[in-house]
Amino acid sequence: MSEASKSQGTCTERLIEENKCLQPLQVDPDNGVSMVLKEDMDELDQKKVAMVKDLQLLRDRVDKVDANVVQNLMSCLKTLEDLGKQESEFLSTSNSKRSELQDEIIELGGRLTGDHECSNFFDSLDDLISASEEELDSVKKALMSSVRETLALKRLLDDVPTQTELIQYERRFSELYINIQDKLRQTRRYYATYNALLEIKDLMLKETSLLNSISSQFQDAIASSASKMKLIDSMVGILKGIQQKLDKVNLSHQEEQQVCNALKEKYAAAAVEQRRCYTLLKAFQEECAKNEKLRTQNFV
């Protein structure tokens, strides 16, 4: 609305200036020149009336048009002016760049016109390409060397077991150790049983041989007193040997009994320690649960 009002004011000022210019031209109507001037005045009056009518129509149209429409129109005009400025700036920038490119083209053309300069240019270009290729080859070699080192380090890292793998290895070794200990105990028991049976066999063979010897020589031994004493001495010797063997077996049995008692005491102590550890573990788990519960409550 303000721009439209400015336009109306401009038209009114123009009409006032024309009236001021026409006032000095009013001369004597009897003069011939004044007739021409009168016709011009009439024509100007008609134009003035037409302009007043146009001005009135313009005022009526401005009064009817909404303020928002006028504001949009003014913003569009401003945008159009900005676009015009941007276009002019773009054209100027494009012209400057075009002139720079043309200068570069002219310079390159001048450099390529001379054979000597052209050959020097191509020679320098070949040297530059060869140097670039050599540099590229060196970079490729360095890259391949670094890749090989990276792969070697990766293989080394792959060979190093992780924490989870170490735990699994430890568990498997523990299971293997337990199995080996079981097998060793079974083997020792089998060997002990075999040795005991072998010893019993030897004793039984000796006893059988002794009984056979006594049976075969008993009639001859009781025939005379000297043979009887000899038989008695041999029987006493056999009895002493058996007693020594029995004492040796009893001593071995006592030692094994002591070892068994010591193992029982260790087992009882280990059972007590296991119960204590189980109690401590249970208390620790309960405390961990309480701690986790308190942490969740604090976070909430």
LOLUM-76600 format. One record per atom (N, C-alpha, C): residue number from 0; residue in one letter; x, y negated, z. Coordinates in steps of 0.001 Angstrom, whole numbers, plus 500000, padded with zeros to 6 digits. Layout:
BEGIN
> k:r:c1:c2:c3
> NUM:A:X:Y:Z
...
This chain:
BEGIN
> k:r:c1:c2:c3
> 0:M:500826:501199:500000
> 0:M:500000:500000:500000
> 0:M:500862:498749:500000
> 1:S:501994:498749:500701
> 1:S:502862:497578:500759
> 1:S:503445:497285:499391
> 2:E:503887:498372:498623
> 2:E:504437:498180:497281
> 2:E:503382:497602:496340
> 3:A:502120:498098:496463
> 3:A:501050:497564:495608
> 3:A:500791:496109:495908
> 4:S:500830:495731:497174
> 4:S:500613:494333:497559
> 4:S:501711:493460:497005
> 5:K:502972:493982:497022
> 5:K:504094:493239:496443
> 5:K:503877:493006:494955
> 6:S:503334:494043:494254
> 6:S:503084:493911:492805
> 6:S:502032:492855:492551
> 7:Q:500954:492801:493358
> 7:Q:499905:491790:493213
> 7:Q:500467:490398:493454
> 8:G:501335:490285:494465
> 8:G:501923:488971:494755
> 8:G:502783:488505:493624
> 9:T:503509:489406:493000
> 9:T:504373:489045:491872
> 9:T:503546:488536:490696
> 10:C:502443:489216:490407
> 10:C:501557:488774:489289
> 10:C:500976:487396:489574
> 11:T:500564:487126:490798
> 11:T:499979:485828:491161
> 11:T:501002:484719:491019
> 12:E:502252:484991:491437
> 12:E:503298:483976:491295
> 12:E:503558:483669:489839
> 13:R:503524:484714:489010
> 13:R:503723:484469:487566
> 13:R:502632:483593:486992
> 14:L:501365:483760:487412
> 14:L:500261:482927:486914
> 14:L:500426:481484:487362
> 15:I:500868:481292:488590
> 15:I:501044:479918:489088
> 15:I:502143:479218:488319
> 16:E:503270:479959:488041
> 16:E:504353:479352:487273
> 16:E:503908:478989:485867
> 17:E:503065:479824:485250
> 17:E:502581:479505:483891
> 17:E:501696:478262:483913
> 18:N:500855:478123:484948
> 18:N:500020:476921:485047
> 18:N:500864:475674:485195
> 19:K:501945:475779:485988
> 19:K:502830:474626:486136
> 19:K:503512:474275:484842
> 20:C:503849:475294:484070
> 20:C:504490:475020:482776
> 20:C:503515:474419:481771
> 21:L:502240:474777:481894
> 21:L:501238:474253:480927
> 21:L:500821:472845:481229
> 22:Q:500922:472385:482464
> 22:Q:500473:471037:482810
> 22:Q:501219:469940:482072
> 23:P:502540:469974:481869
> 23:P:503216:468924:481116
> 23:P:502853:468908:479640
> 24:L:502291:470017:479140
> 24:L:501978:470075:477709
> 24:L:500642:469423:477353
> 25:Q:499860:468901:478301
> 25:Q:498568:468250:478004
> 25:Q:498794:466810:477523
> 26:V:498644:466570:476192
> 26:V:498893:465264:475535
> 26:V:497633:464789:474859
> 27:D:497815:463833:474081
> 27:D:496683:463216:473415
> 27:D:496082:464141:472397
> 28:P:494730:464349:472460
> 28:P:494119:465288:471525
> 28:P:494033:464776:470106
> 29:D:494255:463433:469867
> 29:D:494162:462921:468505
> 29:D:495382:463239:467679
> 30:N:496444:463547:468324
> 30:N:497677:463877:467637
> 30:N:497554:465258:467004
> 31:G:498210:465501:465824
> 31:G:498156:466777:465111
> 31:G:498902:467857:465870
> 32:V:499928:467377:466460
> 32:V:500695:468356:467211
> 32:V:499907:468844:468404
> 33:S:499119:467901:468932
> 33:S:498327:468275:470099
> 33:S:497276:469306:469738
> 34:M:496832:469316:468484
> 34:M:495866:470309:468073
> 34:M:496489:471722:468136
> 35:V:497711:471769:467662
> 35:V:498407:473070:467702
> 35:V:498621:473508:469135
> 36:L:498976:472462:469919
> 36:L:499204:472788:471326
> 36:L:497913:473206:471990
> 37:K:496813:472560:471561
> 37:K:495523:472917:472145
> 37:K:495164:474357:471820
> 38:E:495460:474736:470554
> 38:E:495176:476140:470194
> 38:E:496026:477096:471028
> 39:D:497278:476677:471193
> 39:D:498148:477528:472036
> 39:D:497628:477578:473448
> 40:M:497107:476418:473923
> 40:M:496561:476391:475276
> 40:M:495361:477294:475383
> 41:D:494528:477262:474367
> 41:D:493358:478139:474396
> 41:D:493775:479609:474414
> 42:E:494810:479915:473582
> 42:E:495277:481301:473549
> 42:E:495861:481705:474890
> 43:L:496596:480750:475491
> 43:L:497177:481038:476803
> 43:L:496107:481178:477859
> 44:D:495044:480347:477721
> 44:D:493948:480478:478682
> 44:D:493285:481847:478566
> 45:Q:493112:482285:477313
> 45:Q:492519:483612:477124
> 45:Q:493406:484693:477737
> 46:K:494728:484558:477494
> 46:K:495642:485529:478090
> 46:K:495591:485470:479606
> 47:K:495452:484198:480101
> 47:K:495393:484032:481551
> 47:K:494169:484725:482123
> 48:V:493017:484536:481415
> 48:V:491778:485167:481887
> 48:V:491931:486691:481839
> 49:A:492548:487202:480752
> 49:A:492732:488652:480630
> 49:A:493647:489169:481742
> 50:M:494713:488399:482042
> 50:M:495634:488823:483099
> 50:M:494957:488787:484449
> 51:V:494080:487765:484661
> 51:V:493358:487704:485933
> 51:V:492434:488895:486071
> 52:K:491773:489239:484959
> 52:K:490896:490411:484993
> 52:K:491701:491689:485294
> 53:D:492872:491815:484579
> 53:D:493716:492998:484832
> 53:D:494192:493037:486278
> 54:L:494531:491842:486788
> 54:L:494975:491773:488178
> 54:L:493864:492179:489133
> 55:Q:492615:491726:488803
> 55:Q:491497:492090:489660
> 55:Q:491233:493605:489610
> 56:L:491323:494137:488369
> 56:L:491156:495590:488244
> 56:L:492226:496346:489020
> 57:L:493475:495824:488926
> 57:L:494560:496467:489658
> 57:L:494315:496422:491150
> 58:R:493821:495260:491636
> 58:R:493520:495159:493069
> 58:R:492422:496143:493474
> 59:D:491393:496216:492593
> 59:D:490315:497162:492919
> 59:D:490826:498608:492972
> 60:R:491681:498961:492015
> 60:R:492215:500322:491987
> 60:R:493102:500590:493201
> 61:V:493896:499556:493589
> 61:V:494762:499734:494765
> 61:V:493937:499898:496015
> 62:D:492817:499116:496101
> 62:D:491963:499245:497282
> 62:D:491315:500626:497349
> 63:K:490999:501183:496175
> 63:K:490337:502481:496171
> 63:K:491314:503638:496438
> 64:V:492553:503469:496046
> 64:V:493528:504557:496192
> 64:V:493890:504722:497663
> 65:D:494037:505981:498071
> 65:D:494397:506302:499460
> 65:D:495853:505914:499742
> 66:A:496118:505570:501001
> 66:A:497474:505158:501393
> 66:A:498458:506308:501237
> 67:N:498028:507548:501520
> 67:N:498925:508715:501408
> 67:N:499353:508947:499971
> 68:V:498424:508707:499029
> 68:V:498750:508885:497615
> 68:V:499807:507872:497189
> 69:V:499634:506637:497648
> 69:V:500607:505597:497306
> 69:V:501965:505928:497907
> 70:Q:501935:506425:499169
> 70:Q:503191:506785:499831
> 70:Q:503885:507917:499077
> 71:N:503096:508927:498647
> 71:N:503672:510025:497877
> 71:N:504261:509524:496563
> 72:L:503515:508578:495931
> 72:L:504002:508019:494674
> 72:L:505327:507295:494876
> 73:M:505416:506533:495972
> 73:M:506651:505793:496246
> 73:M:507806:506754:496535
> 74:S:507498:507845:497298
> 74:S:508549:508831:497574
> 74:S:509005:509515:496294
> 75:C:508039:509787:495385
> 75:C:508417:510381:494098
> 75:C:509298:509442:493295
> 76:L:508951:508128:493328
> 76:L:509778:507155:492620
> 76:L:511189:507096:493201
> 77:K:511261:507122:494550
> 77:K:512570:507106:495191
> 77:K:513375:508346:494833
> 78:T:512680:509497:494837
> 78:T:513363:510735:494446
> 78:T:513850:510670:493005
> 79:L:513024:510074:492146
> 79:L:513416:509913:490745
> 79:L:514653:509029:490621
> 80:E:514689:507951:491404
> 80:E:515869:507087:491376
> 80:E:517112:507835:491855
> 81:D:516947:508639:492958
> 81:D:518084:509423:493460
> 81:D:518574:510419:492416
> 82:L:517609:511080:491737
> 82:L:517997:512018:490686
> 82:L:518729:511316:489549
> 83:G:518270:510100:489247
> 83:G:518962:509338:488210
> 83:G:520388:509020:488609
> 84:K:520560:508629:489900
> 84:K:521918:508365:490383
> 84:K:522781:509619:490337
> 85:Q:522199:510745:490796
> 85:Q:522954:511994:490742
> 85:Q:523313:512374:489313
> 86:E:522378:512134:488397
> 86:E:522660:512450:486988
> 86:E:523806:511610:486467
> 87:S:523785:510317:486820
> 87:S:524866:509446:486357
> 87:S:526202:509857:486960
> 88:E:526186:510211:488265
> 88:E:527428:510669:488892
> 88:E:527918:511956:488256
> 89:F:526982:512883:487998
> 89:F:527370:514143:487360
> 89:F:527952:513905:485970
> 90:L:527324:512996:485226
> 90:L:527838:512704:483884
> 90:L:529226:512091:483949
> 91:S:529411:511167:484916
> 91:S:530739:510566:485047
> 91:S:531788:511607:485438
> 92:T:531418:512491:486390
> 92:T:532365:513546:486804
> 92:T:532669:514501:485649
> 93:S:531612:514870:484913
> 93:S:531806:515765:483768
> 93:S:532697:515119:482712
> 94:N:532488:513838:482490
> 94:N:533316:513148:481497
> 94:N:534777:513111:481929
> 95:S:534992:512845:483240
> 95:S:536376:512809:483729
> 95:S:537033:514176:483607
> 96:K:536287:515254:484010
> 96:K:536846:516593:483879
> 96:K:537101:516957:482427
> 97:R:536159:516538:481548
> 97:R:536350:516835:480128
> 97:R:537591:516144:479591
> 98:S:537799:514883:480024
> 98:S:538992:514172:479578
> 98:S:540264:514842:480098
> 99:E:540213:515314:481379
> 99:E:541379:516012:481920
> 99:E:541661:517298:481158
> 100:L:540605:518064:480860
> 100:L:540791:519305:480105
> 100:L:541301:519032:478697
> 101:Q:540792:517969:478088
> 101:Q:541285:517614:476756
> 101:Q:542761:517236:476796
> 102:D:543148:516504:477863
> 102:D:544569:516153:477997
> 102:D:545428:517402:478160
> 103:E:544926:518365:478980
> 103:E:545678:519616:479152
> 103:E:545773:520394:477844
> 104:I:544664:520414:477088
> 104:I:544678:521110:475786
> 104:I:545675:520456:474852
> 105:I:545690:519120:474855
> 105:I:546634:518407:473984
> 105:I:548064:518698:474404
> 106:E:548292:518727:475730
> 106:E:549640:519018:476224
> 106:E:550083:520424:475845
> 107:L:549166:521420:476013
> 107:L:549505:522791:475627
> 107:L:549728:522908:474124
> 108:G:548915:522196:473376
> 108:G:549116:522219:471923
> 108:G:550462:521650:471538
> 109:G:550847:520536:472229
> 109:G:552161:519962:471948
> 109:G:553293:520903:472322
> 110:R:553088:521654:473429
> 110:R:554132:522606:473839
> 110:R:554237:523773:472863
> 111:L:553083:524169:472302
> 111:L:553101:525307:471377
> 111:L:553518:524924:469965
> 112:T:553543:523642:469637
> 112:T:553896:523232:468273
> 112:T:555366:523472:467973
> 113:G:556222:523186:468943
> 113:G:557659:523390:468713
> 113:G:558047:524844:468863
> 114:D:558844:525361:467916
> 114:D:559255:526773:467974
> 114:D:560168:527027:469161
> 115:H:561089:526078:469379
> 115:H:562037:526285:470463
> 115:H:561327:526273:471803
> 116:E:560474:525287:471967
> 116:E:559722:525210:473218
> 116:E:558796:526404:473377
> 117:C:558183:526847:472283
> 117:C:557293:528007:472343
> 117:C:558068:529266:472732
> 118:S:559261:529432:472130
> 118:S:560054:530611:472475
> 118:S:560495:530561:473927
> 119:N:560898:529367:474392
> 119:N:561284:529246:475797
> 119:N:560097:529548:476708
> 120:F:558946:529059:476279
> 120:F:557748:529305:477094
> 120:F:557438:530801:477183
> 121:F:557499:531501:476034
> 121:F:557210:532935:476047
> 121:F:558285:533728:476784
> 122:D:559546:533258:476663
> 122:D:560616:533926:477400
> 122:D:560411:533803:478903
> 123:S:560079:532583:479307
> 123:S:559815:532386:480742
> 123:S:558599:533200:481192
> 124:L:557613:533299:480280
> 124:L:556428:534085:480616
> 124:L:556779:535572:480738
> 125:D:557655:536068:479824
> 125:D:558090:537471:479914
> 125:D:558882:537728:481191
> 126:D:559779:536763:481513
> 126:D:560550:536917:482750
> 126:D:559630:536943:483970
> 127:L:558634:536090:483933
> 127:L:557693:536052:485050
> 127:L:556913:537359:485161
> 128:I:556501:537905:484000
> 128:I:555759:539176:484009
> 128:I:556644:540305:484514
> 129:S:557904:540353:484046
> 129:S:558814:541416:484494
> 129:S:559092:541308:485988
> 130:A:559283:540062:486462
> 130:A:559503:539875:487902
> 130:A:558276:540295:488704
> 131:S:557103:539980:488153
> 131:S:555867:540381:488843
> 131:S:555725:541899:488861
> 132:E:556095:542559:487739
> 132:E:556021:544021:487701
> 132:E:556997:544649:488694
> 133:E:558233:544092:488751
> 133:E:559200:544616:489726
> 133:E:558696:544432:491152
> 134:E:558147:543263:491417
> 134:E:557604:543015:492760
> 134:E:556446:543959:493059
> 135:L:555610:544196:492031
> 135:L:554502:545125:492212
> 135:L:555003:546535:492492
> 136:D:556052:546966:491770
> 136:D:556614:548302:492012
> 136:D:557177:548418:493429
> 137:S:557886:547357:493859
> 137:S:558442:547392:495220
> 137:S:557335:547444:496266
> 138:V:556280:546670:496001
> 138:V:555144:546679:496941
> 138:V:554478:548047:496960
> 139:K:554367:548681:495768
> 139:K:553778:550029:495713
> 139:K:554633:551029:496487
> 140:K:555986:550928:496323
> 140:K:556867:551843:497051
> 140:K:556735:551640:498556
> 141:A:556706:550355:498964
> 141:A:556547:550082:500395
> 141:A:555205:550598:500905
> 142:L:554166:550432:500062
> 142:L:552843:550917:500450
> 142:L:552826:552446:500578
> 143:M:553454:553143:499623
> 143:M:553509:554599:499698
> 143:M:554296:555058:500926
> 144:S:555396:554359:501217
> 144:S:556175:554710:502412
> 144:S:555347:554522:503676
> 145:S:554629:553395:503741
> 145:S:553780:553152:504919
> 145:S:552649:554168:504995
> 146:V:552122:554579:503827
> 146:V:551056:555594:503824
> 146:V:551591:556931:504331
> 147:R:552808:557293:503881
> 147:R:553403:558540:504364
> 147:R:553652:558493:505866
> 148:E:554167:557361:506340
> 148:E:554376:557234:507783
> 148:E:553055:557313:508539
> 149:T:552030:556673:507958
> 149:T:550713:556721:508606
> 149:T:550174:558143:508666
> 150:L:550344:558886:507563
> 150:L:549876:560278:507546
> 150:L:550658:561135:508540
> 151:A:551984:560878:508625
> 151:A:552779:561651:509586
> 151:A:552337:561357:511021
> 152:L:552108:560067:511302
> 152:L:551626:559716:512643
> 152:L:550237:560299:512903
> 153:K:549415:560321:511854
> 153:K:548084:560891:512018
> 153:K:548162:562380:512317
> 154:R:549084:563083:511616
> 154:R:549249:564511:511905
> 154:R:549756:564732:513327
> 155:L:550683:563859:513751
> 155:L:551167:563965:515127
> 155:L:550047:563719:516130
> 156:L:549232:562712:515821
> 156:L:548106:562428:516713
> 156:L:547093:563563:516714
> 157:D:546913:564186:515537
> 157:D:545999:565329:515486
> 157:D:546541:566513:516280
> 158:D:547887:566642:516295
> 158:D:548473:567747:517061
> 158:D:548372:567527:518566
> 159:V:548299:566256:518980
> 159:V:548191:565979:520422
> 159:V:546765:566275:520863
> 160:P:546581:567163:521840
> 160:P:545213:567485:522278
> 160:P:544598:566335:523068
> 161:T:543303:566211:522941
> 161:T:542577:565197:523685
> 161:T:542301:565683:525108
> 162:Q:541697:564792:525890
> 162:Q:541394:565142:527277
> 162:Q:540412:566306:527347
> 163:T:539406:566280:526464
> 163:T:538423:567371:526443
> 163:T:539083:568691:526060
> 164:E:539968:568640:525042
> 164:E:540656:569864:524629
> 164:E:541569:570384:525738
> 165:L:542238:569461:526454
> 165:L:543088:569890:527566
> 165:L:542271:570571:528663
> 166:I:541087:569999:528931
> 166:I:540214:570628:529938
> 166:I:539787:572016:529484
> 167:Q:539449:572140:528187
> 167:Q:539066:573452:527662
> 167:Q:540243:574430:527723
> 168:Y:541449:573933:527358
> 168:Y:542621:574805:527439
> 168:Y:542864:575260:528884
> 169:E:542763:574330:529827
> 169:E:542974:574688:531229
> 169:E:541956:575727:531684
> 170:R:540689:575550:531249
> 170:R:539662:576521:531628
> 170:R:539955:577893:531027
> 171:R:540344:577881:529749
> 171:R:540645:579172:529113
> 171:R:541860:579850:529767
> 172:F:542906:579066:530093
> 172:F:544074:579645:530752
> 172:F:543715:580189:532123
> 173:S:542819:579464:532821
> 173:S:542387:579966:534130
> 173:S:541650:581291:533977
> 174:E:540749:581349:532979
> 174:E:540036:582603:532747
> 174:E:541006:583717:532337
> 175:L:541986:583372:531478
> 175:L:542966:584380:531071
> 175:L:543799:584843:532261
> 176:Y:544190:583909:533140
> 176:Y:544966:584289:534322
> 176:Y:544159:585205:535234
> 177:I:542872:584896:535398
> 177:I:542022:585756:536232
> 177:I:541914:587149:535630
> 178:N:541732:587214:534302
> 178:N:541649:588530:533649
> 178:N:542949:589308:533779
> 179:I:544082:588584:533628
> 179:I:545375:589258:533755
> 179:I:545574:589775:535178
> 180:Q:545173:588969:536173
> 180:Q:545300:589420:537556
> 180:Q:544431:590647:537828
> 181:D:543215:590645:537257
> 181:D:542356:591826:537420
> 181:D:542995:593063:536784
> 182:K:543503:592876:535567
> 182:K:544160:594001:534898
> 182:K:545383:594474:535687
> 183:L:546141:593504:536241
> 183:L:547326:593878:537010
> 183:L:546954:594659:538269
> 184:R:545894:594202:538961
> 184:R:545454:594939:540146
> 184:R:544988:596350:539785
> 185:Q:544224:596436:538696
> 185:Q:543784:597764:538267
> 185:Q:544973:598648:537902
> 186:T:545955:598087:537197
> 186:T:547131:598875:536808
> 186:T:547915:599321:538034
> 187:R:548085:598402:538988
> 187:R:548788:598786:540221
> 187:R:548032:599872:540981
> 188:R:546716:599736:541011
> 188:R:545923:600761:541691
> 188:R:546050:602101:540979
> 189:Y:546023:602053:539661
> 189:Y:546185:603295:538910
> 189:Y:547560:603908:539152
> 190:Y:548606:603089:539158
> 190:Y:549952:603606:539405
> 190:Y:550077:604149:540824
> 191:A:549453:603431:541799
> 191:A:549508:603929:543176
> 191:A:548787:605271:543292
> 192:T:547643:605357:542638
> 192:T:546913:606635:542657
> 192:T:547715:607729:541977
> 193:Y:548338:607394:540867
> 193:Y:549149:608393:540153
> 193:Y:550320:608839:541005
> 194:N:551009:607881:541633
> 194:N:552153:608250:542469
> 194:N:551706:609102:543666
> 195:A:550543:608705:544247
> 195:A:550046:609511:545394
> 195:A:549698:610925:544949
> 196:L:549019:611015:543815
> 196:L:548673:612353:543316
> 196:L:549915:613144:542951
> 197:L:550901:612465:542368
> 197:L:552141:613152:542017
> 197:L:552869:613645:543272
> 198:E:552837:612791:544309
> 198:E:553469:613200:545560
> 198:E:552723:614372:546198
> 199:I:551391:614285:546148
> 199:I:550590:615418:546670
> 199:I:550882:616680:545881
> 200:K:551037:616539:544587
> 200:K:551369:617702:543753
> 200:K:552708:618292:544162
> 201:D:553705:617405:544370
> 201:D:555023:617912:544785
> 201:D:554939:618635:546133
> 202:L:554173:618030:547053
> 202:L:554028:618666:548370
> 202:L:553324:620021:548251
> 203:M:552283:620012:547429
> 203:M:551563:621286:547247
> 203:M:552441:622318:546574
> 204:L:553267:621906:545619
> 204:L:554182:622850:544975
> 204:L:555216:623373:545971
> 205:K:555726:622457:546793
> 205:K:556690:622890:547804
> 205:K:556036:623839:548818
> 206:E:554819:623457:549222
> 206:E:554093:624326:550170
> 206:E:553828:625689:549556
> 207:T:553421:625717:548302
> 207:T:553170:626999:547615
> 207:T:554452:627787:547506
> 208:S:555548:627110:547161
> 208:S:556834:627812:547056
> 208:S:557263:628349:548398
> 209:L:557029:627521:549477
> 209:L:557395:627980:550804
> 209:L:556556:629194:551219
> 210:L:555286:629121:550965
> 210:L:554409:630247:551324
> 210:L:554772:631497:550534
> 211:N:555094:631303:549272
> 211:N:555495:632467:548467
> 211:N:556811:633060:548992
> 212:S:557722:632144:549381
> 212:S:559003:632632:549907
> 212:S:558811:633371:551221
> 213:I:557958:632779:552092
> 213:I:557693:633445:553367
> 213:I:557001:634779:553142
> 214:S:556051:634780:552230
> 214:S:555297:636015:551969
> 214:S:556210:637107:551424
> 215:S:557144:636710:550562
> 215:S:558011:637721:549943
> 215:S:559097:638203:550904
> 216:Q:559501:637328:551860
> 216:Q:560609:637684:552746
> 216:Q:560162:637974:554181
> 217:F:558870:637946:554425
> 217:F:558404:638088:555795
> 217:F:558706:639496:556349
> 218:Q:558457:640511:555557
> 218:Q:558688:641887:556017
> 218:Q:560163:642116:556336
> 219:D:561033:641563:555482
> 219:D:562475:641714:555727
> 219:D:562922:640888:556932
> 220:A:562260:639667:557107
> 220:A:562690:638771:558186
> 220:A:562338:639316:559548
> 221:I:561261:640067:559657
> 221:I:560845:640545:560969
> 221:I:561469:641910:561291
> 222:A:562277:642404:560378
> 222:A:562871:643733:560587
> 222:A:563939:643693:561652
> 223:S:564645:642584:561799
> 223:S:565716:642455:562786
> 223:S:565574:641139:563510
> 224:S:566215:641055:564675
> 224:S:566131:639833:565477
> 224:S:566884:638684:564829
> 225:A:567994:638995:564168
> 225:A:568761:637924:563482
> 225:A:567936:637320:562362
> 226:S:567238:638165:561632
> 226:S:566373:637640:560546
> 226:S:565241:636833:561111
> 227:K:564715:637286:562286
> 227:K:563634:636497:562910
> 227:K:564124:635102:563302
> 228:M:565348:635032:563903
> 228:M:565878:633731:564306
> 228:M:566142:632841:563080
> 229:K:566617:633527:562059
> 229:K:566844:632754:560822
> 229:K:565540:632209:560263
> 230:L:564493:633017:560326
> 230:L:563181:632560:559832
> 230:L:562638:631427:560686
> 231:I:562869:631580:561999
> 231:I:562378:630522:562895
> 231:I:563137:629212:562644
> 232:D:564462:629327:562454
> 232:D:565252:628112:562201
> 232:D:564799:627421:560901
> 233:S:564552:628272:559888
> 233:S:564087:627686:558623
> 233:S:562714:627026:558778
> 234:M:561854:627652:559561
> 234:M:560534:627061:559792
> 234:M:560640:625758:560570
> 235:V:561574:625747:561563
> 235:V:561776:624493:562316
> 235:V:562309:623396:561401
> 236:G:563240:623771:560517
> 236:G:563757:622781:559572
> 236:G:562649:622236:558654
> 237:I:561810:623170:558197
> 237:I:560684:622743:557333
> 237:I:559741:621827:558105
> 238:L:559522:622196:559407
> 238:L:558629:621375:560227
> 238:L:559209:619977:560443
> 239:K:560523:619929:560646
> 239:K:561154:618609:560815
> 239:K:561044:617769:559536
> 240:G:561252:618431:558400
> 240:G:561115:617689:557146
> 240:G:559706:617158:556942
> 241:I:558747:618028:557264
> 241:I:557355:617577:557139
> 241:I:557066:616436:558092
> 242:Q:557634:616529:559341
> 242:Q:557410:615457:560316
> 242:Q:558044:614147:559849
> 243:Q:559239:614250:559282
> 243:Q:559869:613034:558738
> 243:Q:559032:612431:557602
> 244:K:558551:613339:556761
> 244:K:557697:612853:555658
> 244:K:556449:612198:556193
> 245:L:555874:612814:557247
> 245:L:554669:612255:557840
> 245:L:554953:610893:558487
> 246:D:556117:610838:559175
> 246:D:556474:609543:559779
> 246:D:556653:608455:558716
> 247:K:557262:608845:557617
> 247:K:557465:607888:556521
> 247:K:556132:607423:555937
> 248:V:555226:608362:555762
> 248:V:553893:608014:555232
> 248:V:553140:607130:556216
> 249:N:553263:607488:557536
> 249:N:552596:606661:558545
> 249:N:553162:605240:558572
> 250:L:554502:605141:558443
> 250:L:555118:603814:558402
> 250:L:554631:603007:557199
> 251:S:554577:603665:556046
> 251:S:554067:602981:554842
> 251:S:552611:602584:555027
> 252:H:551841:603483:555696
> 252:H:550438:603178:555936
> 252:H:550281:601981:556876
> 253:Q:551154:601927:557902
> 253:Q:551098:600800:558818
> 253:Q:551452:599477:558099
> 254:E:552471:599540:557252
> 254:E:552834:598330:556508
> 254:E:551687:597873:555600
> 255:E:551090:598836:554915
> 255:E:549957:598482:554053
> 255:E:548777:597973:554870
> 256:Q:548605:598556:556075
> 256:Q:547524:598094:556937
> 256:Q:547779:596662:557399
> 257:Q:549038:596359:557710
> 257:Q:549379:594986:558089
> 257:Q:549118:594007:556930
> 258:V:549535:594430:555730
> 258:V:549273:593582:554545
> 258:V:547776:593392:554352
> 259:C:547015:594482:554536
> 259:C:545555:594404:554384
> 259:C:544955:593469:555420
> 260:N:545454:593569:556675
> 260:N:544945:592671:557711
> 260:N:545273:591210:557404
> 261:A:546502:590974:556906
> 261:A:546883:589605:556539
> 261:A:545992:589078:555411
> 262:L:545722:589947:554440
> 262:L:544839:589527:553337
> 262:L:543422:589267:553835
> 263:K:542966:590071:554784
> 263:K:541642:589824:555350
> 263:K:541589:588489:556071
> 264:E:542672:588178:556824
> 264:E:542715:586898:557518
> 264:E:542730:585742:556516
> 265:K:543522:585889:555445
> 265:K:543540:584849:554404
> 265:K:542171:584709:553750
> 266:Y:541532:585846:553508
> 266:Y:540197:585801:552906
> 266:Y:539198:585101:553817
> 267:A:539281:585403:555139
> 267:A:538374:584745:556079
> 267:A:538634:583245:556117
> 268:A:539942:582862:556125
> 268:A:540270:581427:556119
> 268:A:539808:580766:554825
> 269:A:539990:581463:553676
> 269:A:539542:580914:552395
> 269:A:538026:580777:552359
> 270:A:537311:581742:552952
> 270:A:535847:581649:552993
> 270:A:535405:580465:553835
> 271:V:536085:580255:554986
> 271:V:535765:579093:555824
> 271:V:536049:577795:555078
> 272:E:537201:577769:554387
> 272:E:537544:576570:553604
> 272:E:536557:576343:552459
> 273:Q:536098:577426:551848
> 273:Q:535104:577301:550772
> 273:Q:533796:576730:551294
> 274:R:533365:577227:552456
> 274:R:532127:576692:553043
> 274:R:532288:575220:553401
> 275:R:533488:574877:553910
> 275:R:533724:573467:554249
> 275:R:533725:572588:552987
> 276:C:534384:573092:551931
> 276:C:534399:572338:550668
> 276:C:533001:572214:550085
> 277:Y:532218:573280:550182
> 277:Y:530848:573217:549685
> 277:Y:530042:572176:550458
> 278:T:530248:572127:551781
> 278:T:529537:571132:552600
> 278:T:529960:569717:552214
> 279:L:531284:569524:552046
> 279:L:531778:568202:551648
> 279:L:531271:567812:550259
> 280:L:531251:568783:549332
> 280:L:530755:568496:547977
> 280:L:529286:568102:548006
> 281:K:528514:568807:548800
> 281:K:527094:568491:548910
> 281:K:526893:567102:549495
> 282:A:527673:566767:550536
> 282:A:527573:565441:551135
> 282:A:528009:564363:550135
> 283:F:529071:564669:549357
> 283:F:529536:563707:548352
> 283:F:528481:563485:547276
> 284:Q:527837:564548:546809
> 284:Q:526780:564400:545810
> 284:Q:525610:563585:546350
> 285:E:525259:563820:547609
> 285:E:524178:563036:548208
> 285:E:524558:561560:548291
> 286:E:525798:561275:548680
> 286:E:526242:559888:548750
> 286:E:526285:559245:547365
> 287:C:526697:560014:546358
> 287:C:526693:559489:544984
> 287:C:525274:559167:544539
> 288:A:524333:560030:544869
> 288:A:522931:559772:544506
> 288:A:522426:558516:545212
> 289:K:522768:558361:546503
> 289:K:522356:557154:547228
> 289:K:522984:555907:546618
> 290:N:524268:556014:546261
> 290:N:524945:554876:545646
> 290:N:524307:554501:544319
> 291:E:523993:555505:543491
> 291:E:523353:555233:542198
> 291:E:521984:554595:542393
> 292:K:521246:555061:543396
> 292:K:519933:554499:543694
> 292:K:520050:553049:544135
> 293:L:521039:552746:544980
> 293:L:521255:551360:545419
> 293:L:521673:550469:544253
> 294:R:522503:551004:543355
> 294:R:522922:550211:542192
> 294:R:521748:549881:541284
> 295:T:520881:550865:541061
> 295:T:519693:550597:540235
> 295:T:518781:549581:540907
> 296:Q:518639:549654:542228
> 296:Q:517822:548672:542936
> 296:Q:518435:547279:542845
> 297:N:519765:547183:542929
> 297:N:520424:545879:542816
> 297:N:520264:545300:541419
> 298:F:520362:546169:540392
> 298:F:520181:545684:539020
> 298:F:518752:545204:538805
> 299:V:517784:545905:539375
> 299:V:516380:545487:539238
> 299:V:516154:544175:539959
